[in-house]
Amino acid sequence: MSLLITTWIKFSFLFAPFFVVSMFLSLTRNDSRAERRSIANRAVFAAFCISLVLFFFGTPLFEALGITLNSFRIGAGILLFLSGVSLVRDGVRHNAEVPNEQREDVSVVPLALPTIVGPATIGAILVYGAELKGLDLAWGIGGMVLALGCLLALLHMASGIERLLGRTGLNILSKITGLILSAMASQIVLTGIHGFMLRNL
């Protein structure tokens, strides 16, 4: 039981729930409440599926494909940087300029990956998957599910947060989120490059 609680706390920090809510509000600013709830459900479900796969098959899958964690850091960092630039430049207004059926689905990318399940989270999941065995593995997965459940609850309350902030506050939050994303992306890419260079020296 203690492992369940500690894993829940660790994943709660790793998933960065308030940052995810900020990103979620920015990306779904022009969507209805029902659409936001649907996106939130799909994003958290996708994050759960990705995490579960990494728990059991992450290391063998990366090895089979010849992908290292540092390579993933670089790729995810570039994707995250592009998302940040989009938010700073136009606040993702492009979603409102196309028909509903042609809108980009942001639930998987960039919400589930790499916002919720980022490189740091992936690294932690890979470590847990390698270290935890038997009942401990079940407790670890349980802690992860609890953290995702708390995150989903926060995302479902995002409309209330949006009303509290107002349009101006949300626009400011979008720009700040974009700046934070760009800074995070730069750090992720540099970490990946540094790790790659050290490994190949």
N, C-alpha and C positions, 0 to 999 in steps of 0.2 A: 504493500500500500504506500509506503514511503517513496518507493521508486516511481509510482504513479504520480504522486504529488510533485516530486522534484522534476520529473520529465515534463509535466504539465507547465510548471513555472518556466522551465528552460525554453520550451517551445513557444510559450506566450511571448517571451522576449524575442526569440528568433523570428517569429512571424511579424513582429513590429506592428501590432494591431492598429495603433493610432495613425501611423504612417500609411498603412493600407487603406484606412478609412479616408484619409486625405486624398490619396490617389484615386480611390473609388469615386468620391464626390467630384473630383476634377474630370474624370473620364466619362461620367454619366450625367453631367450637368444638364443636358438637354433631353434626358429620358424621363419617362413617367415613373411614378412610384412602383407600379407593377413591373415595369421593365427593369428597374433597379433591383427589385427583389429577385427577379429571375436571373439577372447577371450575377448577383451576390451568391445565389444558390449554385450556379454553374461554376463560378470561380472557386468557391470553397470545395465543391465536389471534385473539381479538376485538381486542386491542390492536394486533396486527400488521396486521389488516385496516383498522382505523381509521387507523393511521399511514400505510399505503400509499395509502389514498384521499387523505389530506391531502397526501402528497408530490406526487401528480400532479394532484389536482382540488380541493385545499383552497381556494385563492384564488378560482378561478372559481365554485366552489360557494357560498362565502360571499357573493360578490358577486351571484350570481344570486338567492339567497334574501334578500338584503338584511341579512345577519347580519354584524356586525363582531366582531372579536376581543374588544372590551370587552363587548359584549352576551353573548358566550359566557362570559366571565369571571364575569359577574354570575349567569347561569343555573347554571353549574357550581359556583360558590361556594355558592349557596343549596342545591343538592343535596348538596354536601359537608357543609354545616352540619347538615342534617337527619340525615345518616349519623352525624356526630359526636355529636349529641344522643341518638340512639338507643343508641349504644355507652355513653355516660356514664350514661344513665338505667337501661337494663336489660341491657346487655351482649349485645344481640341474642338474648336468650333466647326471643323470640317464635318463632324458627325451630324450637324443640323442641316448641312447643305446637300445631302443626298437622301433619296427615298429610304424608308425604313428597311425595305428588303435588301438594300445595297449597303447598309451601314456595316462597319467593321465590328466584329464580335470581340470585345475587349475582355471577356470573361477569362479566357485562357491566357492570351498574350495581350497586354502585359500584366494583367492582374494576378492570375494564378502563378505564372512564370514570366518574369523573374521577381515580381513584387512580393507575393506571399512566400513562394518557395524560391528564395534567392540562393546565390552561391554559398553563403555562410550556412544557411539551413540545409542545403544539399550535403555539404561537408559533414554537418552534425548527424544527419540521417544516415549517411554512409558509415560513420563511425559507430553509431548505435546499432546498425544492422550487423556490423562485424563483431561487436562486443557482446550484445545481449543475446542470450540463448534461453530456450524453453519458456518458462513462466515469466522470466524477466523481460523477454521480448514482447509478450502480451501486455505487460504493464507499460512498457515503453510506447507501444502503439496506442494503448488506452490514453496515456498522457497527451500524445499528439492529437488524438481525436477530441479530447476535452479542450485543448487550446484552439483547435479549429472551430469548435462549437461556440466558444466565447467570441471568436473573431466574426463568425456568421451573425451572432446576435448584434454586435456592434454595427455591422454593415446594414442590417435590417433597420437600425435606428438612424441611418445616415440621412434620411429625409428630414427628420426632426433637427438634426445637426445643421442641415442645409438651411432650414427655415430660421434657425437661430442666427446663423452667420449672415444671411442675406446675400443678394447677388454680388454686391461689391466685395464683401468678405470672402465669398467663394472664389471670385476672380483673383483676389490677392493670394488666397490659399493655393490656387492653381499655379500661379507664377512661382510662389515659394517652393511648392512641391517640385516643379520643373527644375529649379535651381538645385534642390537637394538631390533629385534624381541624377542630374548631370554630375554633381560632385561625387555621389556614390558610385556612379558608373566609371568615372575616371579612376577612383581608388580600386575598384574591382579589376579593371583592365590592367592597371599598373601592378597589382598584386599577382595577377595571372602571368604577366610578362616576367616579373621578377622570379616567380617560382619556376617558370619554364626555363629561364636562363640559368638559374642555379642547378636545375636538374641536368642540364645539357653541358655544363662546364666540365 
